[in-house]
Amino acid sequence: MTTQAKHQEKKQAAEENPGRRQLNALISKNLMQTLGQPGELERVQVRHLWDDHYRVNVLIGPDAASARVANSYFVVADGDGNILTSTPQLTRQYPTPEASVGFPKS
């Protein structure tokens, strides 16, 4: 097995870890609380890079086959999923789901 294959296998095993999945879910939730809810949200993809560094992609579209990356962040998060820093800076870009209730999509 090549070094690259071993690295991929190790990374995949870490991402399948229930603790890693829970931390990824917390990072996703915290990012979306700040960012807001884009229309046609397909999913939020959190990829662990190293230590406390992550790549977070917000994908939008009517389905997985036509989803595109609407926002992408390089974040540093603590063990509780709190985002300490992000590049680019994380700011509100969409309304919260509660704020958009009763208003038609434009």
Secondary structure, DSSP 4 states (H G I P E B T S, - for coil): --HHHHHHHHHHHHHHSHHHHHHHHHHHHHHHHHH---TTEEEEEEEEEETTEEEEEEEESSSGGG-EEEEEEEEEE-TTS-EEEEESPP---S--TTTTTT----
